[in-house]
Amino acid sequence: MALRALRPPSRSTASGFTLIEVLLAFVIFALSFSVVLEIIAGSMRNTVRARQYTEVALITQSVMDRVGLDIPLEEGVRANGESGAYRWELQISPFAGTADTARSVELEDQTGIDLLEVEFVISWGDYSSEHSDRFSTIKAVVAGQGEKGA
């Protein structure tokens, strides 16, 4: 048997990755990972925003439902309050109408029903990034009903 001399494998038969290939793979992984993290962060921001708008809608509906029950449905009434991190203000004023709603004002005169505009403003967030929304609706009340106690 002939003994073969041990020698290191030649470049053509060596297997493995070079340093450049490893660094390139790491850079591609890091870029991909940062994109995935940005997508997750954006998704979380959207989830928080959706939660806030859902809470705003629920609080608004709750307070508007109280108008006429424990919040008097009378011209000039103002109310405000807080619900968790949300601050709100409600104001009731006579419905002035617009060119589009002139028929409603005419019907008000003919039927003896007063139309009152209920305006609701809700705000949340700290002073550096405060958000607010404004809602309004029109409620009908029998004319002179608010003046019975006078």
N, CA, C and O atoms as a GROMACS GRO file, in nm:
protein
  600
    1MET      N    1   0.082  -0.117   0.000
    1MET     CA    2   0.000   0.000   0.000
    1MET      C    3   0.086   0.123   0.000
    1MET      O    4   0.188   0.132   0.069
    2ALA      N    5   0.044   0.214  -0.076
    2ALA     CA    6   0.121   0.337  -0.084
    2ALA      C    7   0.062   0.437   0.011
    2ALA      O    8  -0.060   0.450   0.021
    3LEU      N    9   0.146   0.506   0.079
    3LEU     CA   10   0.101   0.609   0.172
    3LEU      C   11   0.092   0.741   0.098
    3LEU      O   12   0.184   0.782   0.027
    4ARG      N   13  -0.018   0.804   0.119
    4ARG     CA   14  -0.036   0.934   0.056
    4ARG      C   15  -0.003   1.041   0.157
    4ARG      O   16  -0.035   1.031   0.276
    5ALA      N   17   0.058   1.140   0.110
    5ALA     CA   18   0.093   1.251   0.199
    5ALA      C   19  -0.033   1.332   0.229
    5ALA      O   20  -0.115   1.358   0.141
    6LEU      N   21  -0.046   1.371   0.355
    6LEU     CA   22  -0.160   1.454   0.394
    6LEU      C   23  -0.130   1.599   0.359
    6LEU      O   24  -0.028   1.655   0.400
    7ARG      N   25  -0.214   1.654   0.286
    7ARG     CA   26  -0.197   1.793   0.251
    7ARG      C   27  -0.333   1.863   0.262
    7ARG      O   28  -0.437   1.798   0.251
    8PRO      N   29  -0.333   1.992   0.283
    8PRO     CA   30  -0.460   2.063   0.296
    8PRO      C   31  -0.536   2.059   0.164
    8PRO      O   32  -0.478   2.058   0.056
    9PRO      N   33  -0.670   2.058   0.176
    9PRO     CA   34  -0.749   2.053   0.052
    9PRO      C   35  -0.728   2.180  -0.030
    9PRO      O   36  -0.704   2.288   0.024
   10SER      N   37  -0.738   2.163  -0.157
   10SER     CA   38  -0.721   2.278  -0.245
   10SER      C   39  -0.848   2.364  -0.242
   10SER      O   40  -0.952   2.322  -0.194
   11ARG      N   41  -0.836   2.483  -0.294
   11ARG     CA   42  -0.947   2.579  -0.290
   11ARG      C   43  -1.069   2.524  -0.364
   11ARG      O   44  -1.182   2.553  -0.326
   12SER      N   45  -1.047   2.449  -0.466
   12SER     CA   46  -1.159   2.399  -0.544
   12SER      C   47  -1.238   2.292  -0.470
   12SER      O   48  -1.355   2.270  -0.501
   13THR      N   49  -1.178   2.224  -0.375
   13THR     CA   50  -1.250   2.119  -0.303
   13THR      C   51  -1.296   2.164  -0.164
   13THR      O   52  -1.365   2.088  -0.097
   14ALA      N   53  -1.261   2.287  -0.118
   14ALA     CA   54  -1.301   2.335   0.014
   14ALA      C   55  -1.450   2.371   0.013
   14ALA      O   56  -1.502   2.423  -0.086
   15SER      N   57  -1.519   2.343   0.126
   15SER     CA   58  -1.660   2.380   0.137
   15SER      C   59  -1.675   2.477   0.253
   15SER      O   60  -1.588   2.484   0.341
   16GLY      N   61  -1.786   2.554   0.254
   16GLY     CA   62  -1.809   2.652   0.359
   16GLY      C   63  -1.834   2.788   0.296
   16GLY      O   64  -1.839   2.802   0.174
   17PHE      N   65  -1.849   2.889   0.381
   17PHE     CA   66  -1.878   3.024   0.334
   17PHE      C   67  -1.759   3.114   0.360
   17PHE      O   68  -1.685   3.096   0.456
   18THR      N   69  -1.743   3.209   0.273
   18THR     CA   70  -1.639   3.309   0.295
   18THR      C   71  -1.694   3.416   0.388
   18THR      O   72  -1.815   3.423   0.412
   19LEU      N   73  -1.607   3.499   0.440
   19LEU     CA   74  -1.647   3.606   0.531
   19LEU      C   75  -1.741   3.704   0.462
   19LEU      O   76  -1.835   3.753   0.524
   20ILE      N   77  -1.718   3.733   0.337
   20ILE     CA   78  -1.804   3.826   0.261
   20ILE      C   79  -1.944   3.769   0.249
   20ILE      O   80  -2.042   3.843   0.265
   21GLU      N   81  -1.957   3.641   0.222
   21GLU     CA   82  -2.090   3.579   0.210
   21GLU      C   83  -2.165   3.583   0.343
   21GLU      O   84  -2.285   3.609   0.346
   22VAL      N   85  -2.095   3.558   0.452
   22VAL     CA   86  -2.158   3.562   0.585
   22VAL      C   87  -2.204   3.705   0.617
   22VAL      O   88  -2.316   3.723   0.666
   23LEU      N   89  -2.120   3.805   0.590
   23LEU     CA   90  -2.158   3.944   0.616
   23LEU      C   91  -2.276   3.986   0.529
   23LEU      O   92  -2.366   4.055   0.577
   24LEU      N   93  -2.276   3.947   0.404
   24LEU     CA   94  -2.386   3.980   0.315
   24LEU      C   95  -2.517   3.916   0.363
   24LEU      O   96  -2.622   3.981   0.361
   25ALA      N   97  -2.512   3.792   0.406
   25ALA     CA   98  -2.630   3.724   0.459
   25ALA      C   99  -2.680   3.796   0.585
   25ALA      O  100  -2.801   3.812   0.604
   26PHE      N  101  -2.588   3.839   0.672
   26PHE     CA  102  -2.627   3.910   0.794
   26PHE      C  103  -2.693   4.044   0.761
   26PHE      O  104  -2.791   4.081   0.826
   27VAL      N  105  -2.641   4.117   0.663
   27VAL     CA  106  -2.700   4.245   0.624
   27VAL      C  107  -2.840   4.224   0.568
   27VAL      O  108  -2.931   4.301   0.602
   28ILE      N  109  -2.860   4.124   0.485
   28ILE     CA  110  -2.992   4.095   0.430
   28ILE      C  111  -3.089   4.059   0.542
   28ILE      O  112  -3.204   4.105   0.542
   29PHE      N  113  -3.045   3.978   0.637
   29PHE     CA  114  -3.129   3.941   0.751
   29PHE      C  115  -3.166   4.064   0.833
   29PHE      O  116  -3.281   4.080   0.872
   30ALA      N  117  -3.070   4.151   0.861
   30ALA     CA  118  -3.095   4.270   0.942
   30ALA      C  119  -3.195   4.363   0.873
   30ALA      O  120  -3.284   4.416   0.938
   31LEU      N  121  -3.181   4.384   0.744
   31LEU     CA  122  -3.275   4.468   0.670
   31LEU      C  123  -3.415   4.408   0.670
   31LEU      O  124  -3.514   4.479   0.691
   32SER      N  125  -3.424   4.279   0.648
   32SER     CA  126  -3.555   4.212   0.649
   32SER      C  127  -3.619   4.221   0.787
   32SER      O  128  -3.739   4.246   0.799
   33PHE      N  129  -3.540   4.202   0.891
   33PHE     CA  130  -3.591   4.206   1.027
   33PHE      C  131  -3.640   4.346   1.063
   33PHE      O  132  -3.742   4.361   1.131
   34SER      N  133  -3.569   4.449   1.018
   34SER     CA  134  -3.612   4.586   1.048
   34SER      C  135  -3.742   4.620   0.976
   34SER      O  136  -3.825   4.692   1.030
   35VAL      N  137  -3.761   4.568   0.856
   35VAL     CA  138  -3.887   4.590   0.784
   35VAL      C  139  -4.002   4.522   0.858
   35VAL      O  140  -4.109   4.580   0.872
   36VAL      N  141  -3.980   4.400   0.906
   36VAL     CA  142  -4.084   4.328   0.980
   36VAL      C  143  -4.118   4.402   1.109
   36VAL      O  144  -4.235   4.412   1.145
   37LEU      N  145  -4.017   4.454   1.179
   37LEU     CA  146  -4.043   4.530   1.302
   37LEU      C  147  -4.122   4.657   1.275
   37LEU      O  148  -4.209   4.693   1.354
   38GLU      N  149  -4.094   4.724   1.166
   38GLU     CA  150  -4.168   4.845   1.131
   38GLU      C  151  -4.313   4.812   1.098
   38GLU      O  152  -4.403   4.888   1.134
   39ILE      N  153  -4.338   4.701   1.031
   39ILE     CA  154  -4.474   4.658   1.001
   39ILE      C  155  -4.549   4.629   1.131
   39ILE      O  156  -4.665   4.668   1.145
   40ILE      N  157  -4.485   4.561   1.224
   40ILE     CA  158  -4.548   4.529   1.352
   40ILE      C  159  -4.577   4.657   1.430
   40ILE      O  160  -4.684   4.671   1.488
   41ALA      N  161  -4.482   4.751   1.432
   41ALA     CA  162  -4.504   4.877   1.504
   41ALA      C  163  -4.619   4.955   1.442
   41ALA      O  164  -4.701   5.011   1.516
   42GLY      N  165  -4.628   4.961   1.311
   42GLY     CA  166  -4.740   5.029   1.245
   42GLY      C  167  -4.872   4.962   1.276
   42GLY      O  168  -4.973   5.031   1.295
   43SER      N  169  -4.873   4.832   1.282
   43SER     CA  170  -4.994   4.758   1.316
   43SER      C  171  -5.038   4.790   1.459
   43SER      O  172  -5.157   4.804   1.486
   44MET      N  173  -4.943   4.800   1.549
   44MET     CA  174  -4.976   4.833   1.688
   44MET      C  175  -5.030   4.975   1.700
   44MET      O  176  -5.125   4.999   1.774
   45ARG      N  177  -4.972   5.070   1.626
   45ARG     CA  178  -5.023   5.208   1.627
   45ARG      C  179  -5.166   5.213   1.574
   45ARG      O  180  -5.251   5.283   1.630
   46ASN      N  181  -5.192   5.139   1.467
   46ASN     CA  182  -5.327   5.135   1.411
   46ASN      C  183  -5.427   5.072   1.507
   46ASN      O  184  -5.542   5.114   1.515
   47THR      N  185  -5.384   4.970   1.580
   47THR     CA  186  -5.470   4.906   1.679
   47THR      C  187  -5.505   5.002   1.792
   47THR      O  188  -5.620   5.008   1.834
   48VAL      N  189  -5.406   5.077   1.840
   48VAL     CA  190  -5.431   5.175   1.947
   48VAL      C  191  -5.526   5.284   1.896
   48VAL      O  192  -5.619   5.322   1.967
   49ARG      N  193  -5.504   5.333   1.776
   49ARG     CA  194  -5.590   5.436   1.718
   49ARG      C  195  -5.733   5.384   1.702
   49ARG      O  196  -5.828   5.456   1.732
   50ALA      N  197  -5.749   5.262   1.656
   50ALA     CA  198  -5.882   5.204   1.639
   50ALA      C  199  -5.952   5.190   1.775
   50ALA      O  200  -6.072   5.213   1.786
   51ARG      N  201  -5.876   5.151   1.878
   51ARG     CA  202  -5.933   5.139   2.012
   51ARG      C  203  -5.980   5.275   2.062
   51ARG      O  204  -6.088   5.286   2.120
   52GLN      N  205  -5.900   5.377   2.039
   52GLN     CA  206  -5.937   5.512   2.084
   52GLN      C  207  -6.064   5.559   2.013
   52GLN      O  208  -6.154   5.611   2.079
   53TYR      N  209  -6.073   5.541   1.882
   53TYR     CA  210  -6.192   5.586   1.809
   53TYR      C  211  -6.315   5.504   1.848
   53TYR      O  212  -6.426   5.557   1.848
   54THR      N  213  -6.298   5.378   1.881
   54THR     CA  214  -6.410   5.298   1.929
   54THR      C  215  -6.459   5.350   2.064
   54THR      O  216  -6.579   5.361   2.086
   55GLU      N  217  -6.365   5.381   2.154
   55GLU     CA  218  -6.403   5.436   2.284
   55GLU      C  219  -6.471   5.572   2.268
   55GLU      O  220  -6.568   5.601   2.337
   56VAL      N  221  -6.421   5.655   2.177
   56VAL     CA  222  -6.482   5.785   2.151
   56VAL      C  223  -6.626   5.766   2.104
   56VAL      O  224  -6.716   5.836   2.151
   57ALA      N  225  -6.649   5.674   2.014
   57ALA     CA  226  -6.784   5.649   1.962
   57ALA      C  227  -6.876   5.600   2.074
   57ALA      O  228  -6.992   5.643   2.082
   58LEU      N  229  -6.828   5.511   2.159
   58LEU     CA  230  -6.911   5.458   2.268
   58LEU      C  231  -6.944   5.566   2.370
   58LEU      O  232  -7.058   5.575   2.416
   59ILE      N  233  -6.845   5.647   2.408
   59ILE     CA  234  -6.869   5.756   2.505
   59ILE      C  235  -6.967   5.857   2.446
   59ILE      O  236  -7.060   5.901   2.514
   60THR      N  237  -6.946   5.894   2.319
   60THR     CA  238  -7.034   5.989   2.253
   60THR      C  239  -7.178   5.938   2.251
   60THR      O  240  -7.271   6.011   2.286
   61GLN      N  241  -7.196   5.814   2.212
   61GLN     CA  242  -7.331   5.756   2.208
   61GLN      C  243  -7.393   5.752   2.347
   61GLN      O  244  -7.512   5.780   2.363
   62SER      N  245  -7.314   5.718   2.447
   62SER     CA  246  -7.363   5.712   2.584
   62SER      C  247  -7.410   5.848   2.634
   62SER      O  248  -7.518   5.859   2.692
   63VAL      N  249  -7.330   5.952   2.611
   63VAL     CA  250  -7.367   6.086   2.657
   63VAL      C  251  -7.486   6.138   2.577
   63VAL      O  252  -7.577   6.197   2.635
   64MET      N  253  -7.487   6.118   2.447
   64MET     CA  254  -7.600   6.163   2.364
   64MET      C  255  -7.730   6.094   2.407
   64MET      O  256  -7.836   6.156   2.401
   65ASP      N  257  -7.722   5.969   2.449
   65ASP     CA  258  -7.842   5.898   2.496
   65ASP      C  259  -7.895   5.956   2.627
   65ASP      O  260  -8.014   5.944   2.656
   66ARG      N  261  -7.807   6.018   2.705
   66ARG     CA  262  -7.849   6.078   2.832
   66ARG      C  263  -7.920   6.212   2.814
   66ARG      O  264  -7.987   6.259   2.906
   67VAL      N  265  -7.906   6.274   2.695
   67VAL     CA  266  -7.973   6.401   2.670
   67VAL      C  267  -8.124   6.376   2.669
   67VAL      O  268  -8.173   6.290   2.595
   68GLY      N  269  -8.195   6.451   2.751
   68GLY     CA  270  -8.338   6.431   2.766
   68GLY      C  271  -8.373   6.344   2.884
   68GLY      O  272  -8.489   6.340   2.925
   69LEU      N  273  -8.274   6.274   2.940
   69LEU     CA  274  -8.297   6.194   3.060
   69LEU      C  275  -8.237   6.266   3.180
   69LEU      O  276  -8.309   6.334   3.252
   70ASP      N  277  -8.108   6.252   3.203
   70ASP     CA  278  -8.046   6.324   3.315
   70ASP      C  279  -7.973   6.451   3.271
   70ASP      O  280  -7.928   6.528   3.356
   71ILE      N  281  -7.961   6.473   3.142
   71ILE     CA  282  -7.914   6.603   3.089
   71ILE      C  283  -8.037   6.668   3.027
   71ILE      O  284  -8.090   6.616   2.928
   72PRO      N  285  -8.083   6.782   3.082
   72PRO     CA  286  -8.208   6.842   3.030
   72PRO      C  287  -8.197   6.881   2.884
   72PRO      O  288  -8.095   6.934   2.839
   73LEU      N  289  -8.301   6.854   2.810
   73LEU     CA  290  -8.308   6.891   2.669
   73LEU      C  291  -8.370   7.029   2.660
   73LEU      O  292  -8.488   7.044   2.626
   74GLU      N  293  -8.288   7.131   2.690
   74GLU     CA  294  -8.333   7.269   2.690
   74GLU      C  295  -8.227   7.357   2.626
   74GLU      O  296  -8.107   7.329   2.635
   75GLU      N  297  -8.273   7.462   2.564
   75GLU     CA  298  -8.182   7.558   2.501
   75GLU      C  299  -8.089   7.618   2.607
   75GLU      O  300  -8.133   7.654   2.716
   76GLY      N  301  -7.961   7.628   2.574
   76GLY     CA  302  -7.863   7.690   2.662
   76GLY      C  303  -7.797   7.597   2.761
   76GLY      O  304  -7.708   7.639   2.835
   77VAL      N  305  -7.837   7.471   2.764
   77VAL     CA  306  -7.776   7.376   2.858
   77VAL      C  307  -7.634   7.346   2.814
   77VAL      O  308  -7.608   7.323   2.696
   78ARG      N  309  -7.544   7.346   2.911
   78ARG     CA  310  -7.404   7.308   2.887
   78ARG      C  311  -7.368   7.203   2.990
   78ARG      O  312  -7.406   7.213   3.106
   79ALA      N  313  -7.296   7.103   2.947
   79ALA     CA  314  -7.251   6.998   3.038
   79ALA      C  315  -7.111   6.957   2.996
   79ALA      O  316  -7.075   6.965   2.878
   80ASN      N  317  -7.033   6.913   3.091
   80ASN     CA  318  -6.902   6.860   3.058
   80ASN      C  319  -6.867   6.751   3.157
   80ASN      O  320  -6.930   6.737   3.262
   81GLY      N  321  -6.766   6.674   3.124
   81GLY     CA  322  -6.727   6.564   3.210
   81GLY      C  323  -6.604   6.494   3.157
   81GLY      O  324  -6.545   6.532   3.056
   82GLU      N  325  -6.568   6.390   3.228
   82GLU     CA  326  -6.453   6.308   3.191
   82GLU      C  327  -6.494   6.161   3.197
   82GLU      O  328  -6.578   6.121   3.278
   83SER      N  329  -6.433   6.085   3.113
   83SER     CA  330  -6.451   5.941   3.114
   83SER      C  331  -6.316   5.879   3.085
   83SER      O  332  -6.276   5.866   2.969
   84GLY      N  333  -6.246   5.840   3.190
   84GLY     CA  334  -6.111   5.788   3.173
   84GLY      C  335  -6.019   5.897   3.122
   84GLY      O  336  -6.008   6.004   3.183
   85ALA      N  337  -5.954   5.872   3.011
   85ALA     CA  338  -5.860   5.969   2.953
   85ALA      C  339  -5.929   6.066   2.858
   85ALA      O  340  -5.862   6.146   2.791
   86TYR      N  341  -6.062   6.061   2.850
   86TYR     CA  342  -6.137   6.142   2.755
   86TYR      C  343  -6.211   6.254   2.829
   86TYR      O  344  -6.271   6.232   2.934
   87ARG      N  345  -6.206   6.375   2.771
   87ARG     CA  346  -6.276   6.491   2.826
   87ARG      C  347  -6.382   6.532   2.724
   87ARG      O  348  -6.355   6.535   2.604
   88TRP      N  349  -6.502   6.564   2.772
   88TRP     CA  350  -6.607   6.600   2.679
   88TRP      C  351  -6.684   6.722   2.726
   88TRP      O  352  -6.687   6.756   2.844
   89GLU      N  353  -6.747   6.788   2.627
   89GLU     CA  354  -6.831   6.904   2.653
   89GLU      C  355  -6.951   6.897   2.560
   89GLU      O  356  -6.939   6.866   2.442
   90LEU      N  357  -7.068   6.928   2.617
   90LEU     CA  358  -7.192   6.922   2.541
   90LEU      C  359  -7.262   7.057   2.553
   90LEU      O  360  -7.262   7.119   2.659
   91GLN      N  361  -7.320   7.102   2.442
   91GLN     CA  362  -7.392   7.229   2.442
   91GLN      C  363  -7.518   7.213   2.358
   91GLN      O  364  -7.515   7.156   2.249
   92ILE      N  365  -7.629   7.265   2.411
   92ILE     CA  366  -7.757   7.259   2.340
   92ILE      C  367  -7.797   7.400   2.301
   92ILE      O  368  -7.801   7.490   2.385
   93SER      N  369  -7.826   7.420   2.173
   93SER     CA  370  -7.864   7.552   2.122
   93SER      C  371  -7.977   7.534   2.021
   93SER      O  372  -7.999   7.424   1.972
   94PRO      N  373  -8.048   7.642   1.991
   94PRO     CA  374  -8.155   7.631   1.891
   94PRO      C  375  -8.096   7.595   1.755
   94PRO      O  376  -7.986   7.638   1.720
   95PHE      N  377  -8.169   7.516   1.681
   95PHE     CA  378  -8.125   7.477   1.547
   95PHE      C  379  -8.150   7.594   1.453
   95PHE      O  380  -8.264   7.634   1.431
   96ALA      N  381  -8.042   7.647   1.397
   96ALA     CA  382  -8.053   7.765   1.310
   96ALA      C  383  -8.091   7.727   1.168
   96ALA      O  384  -8.158   7.804   1.099
   97GLY      N  385  -8.050   7.611   1.126
   97GLY     CA  386  -8.080   7.569   0.990
   97GLY      C  387  -7.982   7.625   0.890
   97GLY      O  388  -7.906   7.718   0.919
   98THR      N  389  -7.984   7.568   0.774
   98THR     CA  390  -7.901   7.612   0.662
   98THR      C  391  -7.989   7.618   0.538
   98THR      O  392  -8.108   7.588   0.546
   99ALA      N  393  -7.932   7.654   0.428
   99ALA     CA  394  -8.009   7.657   0.303
   99ALA      C  395  -8.064   7.518   0.271
   99ALA      O  396  -8.173   7.505   0.215
  100ASP      N  397  -7.988   7.414   0.306
  100ASP     CA  398  -8.031   7.277   0.279
  100ASP      C  399  -8.143   7.233   0.372
  100ASP      O  400  -8.221   7.144   0.338
  101THR      N  401  -8.152   7.295   0.490
  101THR     CA  402  -8.250   7.251   0.590
  101THR      C  403  -8.358   7.354   0.615
  101THR      O  404  -8.423   7.351   0.719
  102ALA      N  405  -8.380   7.444   0.522
  102ALA     CA  406  -8.481   7.550   0.539
  102ALA      C  407  -8.619   7.488   0.557
  102ALA      O  408  -8.702   7.543   0.631
  103ARG      N  409  -8.647   7.379   0.492
  103ARG     CA  410  -8.777   7.312   0.503
  103ARG      C  411  -8.800   7.265   0.646
  103ARG      O  412  -8.913   7.271   0.695
  104SER      N  413  -8.697   7.218   0.715
  104SER     CA  414  -8.710   7.174   0.854
  104SER      C  415  -8.750   7.290   0.944
  104SER      O  416  -8.832   7.272   1.034
  105VAL      N  417  -8.694   7.407   0.922
  105VAL     CA  418  -8.727   7.525   1.002
  105VAL      C  419  -8.872   7.566   0.976
  105VAL      O  420  -8.942   7.608   1.068
  106GLU      N  421  -8.918   7.556   0.850
  106GLU     CA  422  -9.058   7.588   0.818
  106GLU      C  423  -9.151   7.490   0.889
  106GLU      O  424  -9.253   7.532   0.944
  107LEU      N  425  -9.117   7.362   0.888
  107LEU     CA  426  -9.200   7.262   0.957
  107LEU      C  427  -9.204   7.288   1.107
  107LEU      O  428  -9.305   7.263   1.172
  108GLU      N  429  -9.094   7.336   1.161
  108GLU     CA  430  -9.087   7.369   1.304
  108GLU      C  431  -9.192   7.475   1.338
  108GLU      O  432  -9.261   7.463   1.439
  109ASP      N  433  -9.204   7.577   1.254
  109ASP     CA  434  -9.302   7.684   1.277
  109ASP      C  435  -9.446   7.632   1.264
  109ASP      O  436  -9.533   7.674   1.339
  110GLN      N  437  -9.470   7.542   1.170
  110GLN     CA  438  -9.605   7.492   1.144
  110GLN      C  439  -9.652   7.390   1.247
  110GLN      O  440  -9.771   7.381   1.275
  111THR      N  441  -9.562   7.313   1.303
  111THR     CA  442  -9.601   7.203   1.392
  111THR      C  443  -9.591   7.236   1.540
  111THR      O  444  -9.645   7.162   1.622
  112GLY      N  445  -9.524   7.345   1.576
  112GLY     CA  446  -9.507   7.377   1.717
  112GLY      C  447  -9.401   7.291   1.784
  112GLY      O  448  -9.402   7.273   1.906
  113ILE      N  449  -9.311   7.240   1.706
  113ILE     CA  450  -9.200   7.159   1.759
  113ILE      C  451  -9.073   7.240   1.743
  113ILE      O  452  -9.042   7.288   1.634
  114ASP      N  453  -9.000   7.253   1.852
  114ASP     CA  454  -8.870   7.322   1.847
  114ASP      C  455  -8.762   7.221   1.813
  114ASP      O  456  -8.762   7.109   1.863
  115LEU      N  457  -8.670   7.262   1.728
  115LEU     CA  458  -8.554   7.180   1.695
  115LEU      C  459  -8.433   7.236   1.769
  115LEU      O  460  -8.402   7.354   1.759
  116LEU      N  461  -8.367   7.149   1.843
  116LEU     CA  462  -8.249   7.188   1.919
  116LEU      C  463  -8.128   7.112   1.866
  116LEU      O  464  -8.135   6.992   1.840
  117GLU      N  465  -8.019   7.183   1.851
  117GLU     CA  466  -7.894   7.120   1.806
  117GLU      C  467  -7.811   7.085   1.928
  117GLU      O  468  -7.782   7.170   2.012
  118VAL      N  469  -7.773   6.959   1.937
  118VAL     CA  470  -7.689   6.911   2.045
  118VAL      C  471  -7.549   6.893   1.987
  118VAL      O  472  -7.528   6.810   1.899
  119GLU      N  473  -7.456   6.972   2.037
  119GLU     CA  474  -7.318   6.965   1.989
  119GLU      C  475  -7.231   6.903   2.097
  119GLU      O  476  -7.236   6.944   2.213
  120PHE      N  477  -7.153   6.805   2.059
  120PHE     CA  478  -7.070   6.728   2.152
  120PHE      C  479  -6.926   6.731   2.103
  120PHE      O  480  -6.898   6.695   1.989
  121VAL      N  481  -6.835   6.773   2.190
  121VAL     CA  482  -6.692   6.775   2.157
  121VAL      C  483  -6.621   6.688   2.257
  121VAL      O  484  -6.638   6.703   2.378
  122ILE      N  485  -6.540   6.595   2.207
  122ILE     CA  486  -6.464   6.506   2.294
  122ILE      C  487  -6.317   6.515   2.256
  122ILE      O  488  -6.284   6.520   2.137
  123SER      N  489  -6.230   6.518   2.356
  123SER     CA  490  -6.086   6.529   2.330
  123SER      C  491  -6.012   6.430   2.419
  123SER      O  492  -6.061   6.390   2.524
  124TRP      N  493  -5.892   6.392   2.374
  124TRP     CA  494  -5.809   6.299   2.448
  124TRP      C  495  -5.665   6.319   2.408
  124TRP      O  496  -5.634   6.382   2.308
  125GLY      N  497  -5.577   6.263   2.488
  125GLY     CA  498  -5.434   6.273   2.463
  125GLY      C  499  -5.373   6.383   2.548
  125GLY      O  500  -5.444   6.462   2.609
  126ASP      N  501  -5.241   6.385   2.551
  126ASP     CA  502  -5.173   6.489   2.627
  126ASP      C  503  -5.164   6.616   2.543
  126ASP      O  504  -5.203   6.617   2.426
  127TYR      N  505  -5.113   6.720   2.602
  127TYR     CA  506  -5.116   6.851   2.535
  127TYR      C  507  -5.026   6.857   2.412
  127TYR      O  508  -5.048   6.939   2.324
  128SER      N  509  -4.925   6.772   2.405
  128SER     CA  510  -4.837   6.774   2.287
  128SER      C  511  -4.901   6.702   2.167
  128SER      O  512  -4.867   6.730   2.052
  129SER      N  513  -4.992   6.610   2.195
  129SER     CA  514  -5.057   6.538   2.084
  129SER      C  515  -5.206   6.518   2.116
  129SER      O  516  -5.254   6.405   2.120
  130GLU      N  517  -5.276   6.629   2.137
  130GLU     CA  518  -5.417   6.621   2.171
  130GLU      C  519  -5.501   6.599   2.045
  130GLU      O  520  -5.476   6.658   1.940
  131HIS      N  521  -5.600   6.513   2.058
  131HIS     CA  522  -5.693   6.484   1.950
  131HIS      C  523  -5.832   6.525   1.997
  131HIS      O  524  -5.861   6.523   2.116
  132SER      N  525  -5.917   6.561   1.903
  132SER     CA  526  -6.055   6.590   1.939
  132SER      C  527  -6.146   6.560   1.820
  132SER      O  528  -6.104   6.562   1.705
  133ASP      N  529  -6.271   6.531   1.854
  133ASP     CA  530  -6.374   6.508   1.753
  133ASP      C  531  -6.497   6.586   1.792
  133ASP      O  532  -6.523   6.609   1.910
  134ARG      N  533  -6.574   6.626   1.692
  134ARG     CA  534  -6.696   6.704   1.714
  134ARG      C  535  -6.812   6.628   1.651
  134ARG      O  536  -6.806   6.586   1.536
  135PHE      N  537  -6.918   6.614   1.728
  135PHE     CA  538  -7.039   6.546   1.681
  135PHE      C  539  -7.157   6.639   1.706
  135PHE      O  540  -7.156   6.717   1.801
  136SER      N  541  -7.258   6.629   1.623
  136SER     CA  542  -7.379   6.706   1.650
  136SER      C  543  -7.500   6.628   1.599
  136SER      O  544  -7.490   6.548   1.507
  137THR      N  545  -7.612   6.656   1.663
  137THR     CA  546  -7.738   6.596   1.622
  137THR      C  547  -7.848   6.696   1.646
  137THR      O  548  -7.828   6.798   1.713
  138ILE      N  549  -7.964   6.669   1.592
  138ILE     CA  550  -8.079   6.756   1.610
  138ILE      C  551  -8.185   6.678   1.686
  138ILE      O  552  -8.218   6.565   1.649
  139LYS      N  553  -8.238   6.738   1.790
  139LYS     CA  554  -8.345   6.674   1.869
  139LYS      C  555  -8.469   6.762   1.860
  139LYS      O  556  -8.460   6.884   1.852
  140ALA      N  557  -8.583   6.698   1.862
  140ALA     CA  558  -8.711   6.769   1.856
  140ALA      C  559  -8.775   6.770   1.995
  140ALA      O  560  -8.771   6.669   2.066
  141VAL      N  561  -8.833   6.883   2.031
  141VAL     CA  562  -8.902   6.897   2.158
  141VAL      C  563  -9.026   6.981   2.134
  141VAL      O  564  -9.026   7.072   2.051
  142VAL      N  565  -9.132   6.952   2.207
  142VAL     CA  566  -9.255   7.028   2.193
  142VAL      C  567  -9.227   7.171   2.232
  142VAL      O  568  -9.164   7.196   2.335
  143ALA      N  569  -9.273   7.267   2.151
  143ALA     CA  570  -9.244   7.409   2.175
  143ALA      C  571  -9.293   7.451   2.313
  143ALA      O  572  -9.404   7.417   2.354
  144GLY      N  573  -9.209   7.524   2.384
  144GLY     CA  574  -9.243   7.575   2.516
  144GLY      C  575  -9.226   7.474   2.627
  144GLY      O  576  -9.249   7.508   2.743
  145GLN      N  577  -9.186   7.350   2.598
  145GLN     CA  578  -9.169   7.248   2.700
  145GLN      C  579  -9.062   7.285   2.800
  145GLN      O  580  -9.076   7.258   2.920
  146GLY      N  581  -8.954   7.348   2.754
  146GLY     CA  582  -8.846   7.387   2.843
  146GLY      C  583  -8.881   7.505   2.931
  146GLY      O  584  -8.810   7.533   3.027
  147GLU      N  585  -8.991   7.575   2.900
  147GLU     CA  586  -9.028   7.694   2.976
  147GLU      C  587  -9.134   7.665   3.081
  147GLU      O  588  -9.179   7.758   3.148
  148LYS      N  589  -9.175   7.540   3.099
  148LYS     CA  590  -9.280   7.506   3.195
  148LYS      C  591  -9.241   7.541   3.338
  148LYS      O  592  -9.324   7.585   3.417
  149GLY      N  593  -9.113   7.520   3.370
  149GLY     CA  594  -9.067   7.546   3.506
  149GLY      C  595  -9.051   7.693   3.535
  149GLY      O  596  -9.031   7.728   3.651
  150ALA      N  597  -9.057   7.781   3.437
  150ALA     CA  598  -9.034   7.924   3.458
  150ALA      C  599  -9.156   7.995   3.507
  150ALA      O  600  -9.152   8.116   3.530
   0.00000   0.00000   0.00000
